[in-house]
Amino acid sequence: MAKYNIPFDVAIEYDSRQLGEMKFQDLQRATAALAREARQRVKELTKAEKTLGRSPALAKYEEWRLDKGHGAYSARYKGRDALMKEFSDLKNFLDDETGTVEGYKNFINEFDRKFDFESTKEDRDQFWSIYNRHKEELQQTSAFYSSDRILRKMKLYIKQMTVTEKDAEGNERNVIPWQQIEEKLSKTMQ
């Protein structure tokens, strides 16, 4: 039997019905195609992290890998169900709007526009750190969890609490009191 690769642009279009009907070797090849693309994107996002900050897609990827106790995505040594789950996880990562450097840059611009300030790498890292902590708390304590609720509150607190300071050259910049925002968010989310 000749060995062949399934192109990424074909593999990413498969749905769960098509995967269920595939031969096992074709399922492995489709998952391997997504894994190759995911490894490439992770490299690119990791490089860009130094200037842009951590992409939410990259953070989810690393969290998922730690939960599984694996290194890189792989299609090897898995049964059919595990392979289908791996395919699904890979597809979610690759479909995430922040799963590419360009997509993450667009996301940052949209983020700055929505929150009405020019964010720094540190601001975004703080924002996502606080957001994810409260999201986890809400998921554990409330059946009526809503990530939109956290985002609305954070946007409100950022607008209310951000102060403008002048640096030594006289340039104005926004300073966000992240610790105070987190404390206020903790009080209102209980």
Secondary structure, 3 states (H helix, E strand, C coil): CCCCCCCHHHHCCCCHHHHHHCCHHHHHHHHHHHHHHHHHHHHHHHHHHHHHCCCHHHHHHHHHHHHHCCCCCCCCCCCHHHHHHHHHHHHHHHHCCCCCHHHHHHHHHHHHHHHCCCCCHHHHHHHHHHHHHHHHHHHHHCCCCCHHHHHHHHHHHHHHHCEEEECCCCCEEEECCHHHHHHHHHHHHC
